Amino acid sequence: MNLENIQWREFEELIAVLWEKFGYKTRITPPGRDGGIDVIAERSVPYQERILIQVKNYSIDNKIGVKFVREYSSLLHRPNVDGVVIVTTGFFTKQARDEAREIGVKLVDRSEIERFIDEHISELQLSKFTREPNGYKGVNDAAELETSEKPTEVDRESSNSESRTLSGYDRDNDFPKIAEDDPVPDVTVPTFIRDGIREHLLSNSQYMNAFSGNDKNPIYQYISTIHQIPISGQVNRDAIMEICDKYNLQYIDNSEQNIAVRWEKYWNDSTLNVNLEHDSMIATKFINEICEKLDNVELKQTPSE
């Protein structure tokens, strides 16, 4: 199975199904501020056991470090918790594995997930969780651009809102549209941000990164429908969360190191389709908040391997 073709919520569902194969009853926590818990697994035989699972859908070259393991070890101190598991489509550093062994956190990486899938999930079951192989990293040049009517009462630079539809998952062009009652930022979108997102969507890139001045690390990343803000000294975490809440963005990650969100319509529909205009406005809002002005902002694409 190519785990690159699975989406955030679908990966959580897959993990829930796997743990049911291991003899647990599972439930997925609602989208939003889950406190670090994505899946709860419980069983009463041969004894009562309750496991909290944190799921991270990362790229194959992304390694989770020791700081992340320490952060989620705090879940062990909650009432009626017997174990904490961190599952990722990436891998863990040696330091993270050593720390997890010391403090009692269980780690499951990409190779183990692939083995579990081969052993416990049928091909028919697996088809529920995967898309055609043109997901986040493999959008080809044949991807179509659709247009929808421009929403009223919001000043925008572009006269149309574009959406990307992927072959094999078009659903009769049922992509998210901005309605008049949708909360959207009152911002003017710079051309370079809109063009940067569009180029990312139509090219074989992993991320669109925004850099400010001489910063070596990105202040903002765009990953298909996902807005990701690495937390640093220059980021006002409360202000970022206020933007997320105000514009109906759903939390995918809300940890000490990172905030990752996407528009509620994407989350509810679980689609790969993108409203380019809406995401350009959201991206502009985040970048404006982080660096106040856009003069020194530079966008770079991270090529997929």
C-alpha positions in Angstrom: 0.0 0.0 0.0 1.2 3.5 -0.8 0.5 5.5 2.3 1.2 8.7 0.4 -2.3 8.4 -1.1 -4.2 8.4 2.3 -5.7 11.5 3.8 -5.6 12.7 7.4 -9.0 11.5 8.5 -8.9 8.4 6.5 -5.6 7.4 8.2 -7.2 7.8 11.6 -10.1 5.5 10.4 -7.5 3.0 9.2 -5.8 3.0 12.5 -9.1 2.5 14.3 -9.9 -0.5 12.1 -6.4 -2.0 12.7 -6.8 -1.7 16.5 -10.2 -3.4 16.2 -8.4 -6.2 14.5 -6.2 -6.4 17.6 -9.3 -7.0 19.7 -10.2 -3.4 20.8 -13.3 -1.4 20.4 -12.4 2.0 19.0 -13.7 5.5 18.5 -12.3 8.5 16.7 -12.4 11.8 18.5 -14.3 14.6 16.9 -12.3 17.1 14.7 -10.9 20.0 16.6 -9.1 20.4 19.8 -8.7 16.7 20.7 -6.0 17.3 23.3 -3.6 15.1 21.5 -6.0 12.1 21.2 -7.1 10.9 17.7 -8.3 7.4 18.5 -9.4 5.8 21.8 -9.1 2.0 21.9 -10.6 -0.1 24.7 -11.2 -3.7 25.6 -12.4 -5.6 28.7 -10.9 -9.0 28.0 -8.6 -10.4 29.4 -8.6 -7.3 31.5 -9.9 -3.7 31.3 -7.6 -1.6 29.1 -7.8 1.9 27.6 -5.3 3.1 25.0 -5.0 6.7 23.7 -3.6 6.9 20.1 -2.1 10.0 18.5 -2.0 9.7 14.7 0.5 11.6 12.6 0.1 11.4 8.8 3.6 12.6 7.8 5.7 12.1 4.7 8.2 9.2 4.5 11.2 11.5 5.2 9.6 13.1 8.2 11.1 11.9 11.6 9.3 12.5 14.9 11.7 13.7 17.6 12.1 13.3 21.3 10.3 16.5 22.2 7.1 15.2 20.6 7.3 12.0 22.5 7.8 13.8 25.8 4.8 16.1 25.1 2.4 13.2 24.5 3.7 11.2 27.4 1.6 13.5 29.6 -1.5 11.6 28.4 -0.3 8.7 30.6 -1.2 10.7 33.7 -4.9 11.1 32.7 -7.4 9.0 34.7 -8.2 5.5 33.4 -5.4 5.6 30.8 -3.4 2.4 30.5 -1.2 3.3 27.5 -0.3 5.9 24.9 0.6 5.1 21.3 2.0 7.4 18.7 1.4 6.1 15.1 3.0 7.8 12.1 3.4 7.3 8.3 6.9 8.6 8.8 9.5 7.4 11.3 11.0 8.2 14.7 14.5 9.4 15.6 16.7 7.1 17.7 16.5 9.6 20.6 12.7 9.5 20.3 12.6 5.7 20.5 15.0 5.6 23.4 12.9 8.2 25.3 9.7 6.3 24.5 11.2 3.1 25.9 12.1 4.9 29.1 8.8 6.6 29.8 6.4 3.9 28.5 5.1 5.4 25.3 4.6 3.0 22.4 5.7 4.0 18.9 4.5 2.6 15.6 6.1 3.8 12.4 5.5 3.4 8.7 7.2 0.0 8.3 5.1 -1.5 11.1 1.9 0.0 9.8 2.6 -1.5 6.3 3.2 -4.9 8.0 0.0 -4.6 10.0 -2.0 -3.7 6.8 -0.5 -6.7 5.0 -1.4 -9.1 7.9 -4.8 -7.8 8.9 -6.5 -5.7 6.2 -8.1 -7.2 3.1 -7.7 -5.5 -0.3 -11.4 -4.7 -0.4 -11.2 -3.0 3.1 -8.1 -1.1 2.0 -9.8 0.4 -1.0 -12.0 2.4 1.4 -9.0 4.4 2.7 -7.0 5.2 -0.4 -7.4 7.5 -3.4 -6.1 7.2 -6.9 -2.3 7.7 -6.9 -2.5 11.4 -7.6 -2.9 12.7 -4.0 -0.9 15.4 -2.2 2.4 14.6 -4.0 1.4 13.5 -7.5 -0.9 16.1 -8.9 -0.4 15.9 -12.7 -0.6 18.5 -15.3 -3.9 17.2 -16.5 -5.7 18.3 -13.3 -8.7 20.4 -14.3 -9.4 23.9 -13.1 -13.1 24.6 -12.4 -14.6 28.0 -11.7 -17.5 29.1 -9.5 -19.2 32.4 -9.1 -17.4 35.0 -7.2 -19.0 35.6 -3.7 -20.6 38.9 -3.2 -19.7 41.6 -0.6 -16.1 40.5 -0.3 -13.4 42.5 -2.1 -11.1 40.1 -3.9 -8.3 40.6 -6.4 -9.5 37.8 -8.7 -12.8 37.7 -10.5 -13.1 33.9 -10.2 -12.6 31.3 -7.5 -10.7 28.3 -8.9 -10.9 24.7 -7.7 -8.8 21.8 -8.5 -10.6 18.6 -9.3 -8.6 15.3 -9.4 -9.3 12.6 -11.9 -10.8 9.5 -10.2 -12.4 11.6 -7.4 -14.4 14.2 -9.2 -17.9 13.4 -7.7 -19.6 15.5 -10.4 -17.5 18.6 -9.6 -18.8 18.6 -6.0 -16.0 20.8 -4.7 -16.3 23.3 -1.8 -17.6 26.7 -2.8 -17.6 30.0 -0.9 -21.2 31.0 0.0 -22.3 34.4 1.1 -22.6 33.3 4.7 -19.1 31.7 4.9 -16.8 33.6 7.1 -13.8 34.7 4.9 -11.0 37.1 5.7 -11.4 40.6 4.5 -8.0 40.8 2.9 -6.5 41.6 -0.5 -4.6 38.5 -1.7 -1.2 39.3 -3.2 -0.7 37.8 -6.6 2.4 35.9 -5.6 0.6 34.1 -2.8 -2.3 33.0 -5.0 0.1 32.0 -7.8 2.3 30.2 -5.4 -0.6 28.1 -4.1 -1.8 27.4 -7.6 1.7 26.3 -8.7 1.9 24.0 -5.7 -1.4 22.4 -6.5 -0.6 21.8 -10.1 3.0 20.7 -9.7 4.7 17.7 -8.1 5.6 19.5 -4.9 5.3 18.4 -1.3 4.9 21.8 0.4 4.6 25.5 -0.4 6.9 27.2 2.1 6.8 30.9 3.1 10.0 32.4 4.4 10.4 35.9 6.0 13.6 37.9 5.6 16.6 35.8 6.5 14.7 33.1 8.3 16.0 29.7 7.5 12.9 27.9 8.6 9.4 28.5 7.0 7.0 30.7 8.9 4.0 29.0 7.1 3.5 25.9 4.9 0.6 25.0 2.6 0.0 21.2 2.0 -2.9 20.8 -0.4 -5.9 21.7 1.7 -3.9 22.1 4.9 -2.4 25.3 6.4 0.5 24.6 8.7 2.1 27.1 11.0 5.3 26.0 12.8 5.4 27.6 16.2 8.4 29.9 16.8 9.3 32.9 18.9 7.8 35.3 16.3 4.4 33.5 16.2 1.6 34.7 18.4 -0.1 31.4 19.1 -3.3 32.9 20.5 -3.7 35.2 17.4 -3.2 32.2 15.1 -5.9 30.2 17.0 -8.2 33.2 16.8 -7.9 33.2 13.0 -8.6 29.4 13.0 -11.7 29.8 15.1 -13.0 32.9 13.4 -12.9 31.4 9.9 -14.2 27.9 10.7 -10.9 26.1 10.3 -10.6 22.6 11.8 -7.6 21.6 13.7 -5.6 18.6 12.4 -2.6 19.3 14.7 -2.5 21.6 17.7 0.8 20.8 19.5 3.5 22.9 21.0 5.5 22.8 17.8 2.8 23.2 15.2 -0.7 24.3 14.3 -2.2 22.6 11.2 -5.8 23.4 10.1 -8.1 23.3 7.1 -11.4 24.7 6.1 -14.4 23.0 7.7 -15.9 22.2 4.3 -12.8 20.2 3.3 -12.8 18.3 6.6 -16.5 17.4 6.3 -16.3 16.3 2.7 -12.9 14.6 3.0 -12.1 15.7 -0.5 -8.9 16.5 -2.2 -10.5 19.5 -3.9 -9.3 23.0 -3.2 -11.0 26.4 -3.4 -7.9 28.3 -4.5 -9.4 31.7 -3.7 -10.5 30.8 -0.1 -7.1 29.2 0.7 -5.2 32.1 -0.7 -7.1 34.5 1.6 -6.5 32.2 4.6 -2.8 31.9 3.7 -2.5 35.7 3.4 -4.2 36.2 6.8 -1.8 33.8 8.5 1.3 35.3 6.8 0.2 38.8 7.6 -0.3 37.9 11.2 3.1 36.3 11.5 5.3 38.8 9.8 3.0 41.9 9.6 4.1 42.9 6.1 4.7 40.9 3.0 7.6 42.8 1.5 10.2 40.3 2.7 8.2 37.2 2.2 9.4 34.6 -0.3 7.6 31.4 -1.4 9.5 28.2 -2.3 8.2 24.8 -3.3 9.6 21.7 -1.7 9.9 19.1 -4.5 8.5 15.6 -3.8 10.9 12.8 -3.9 
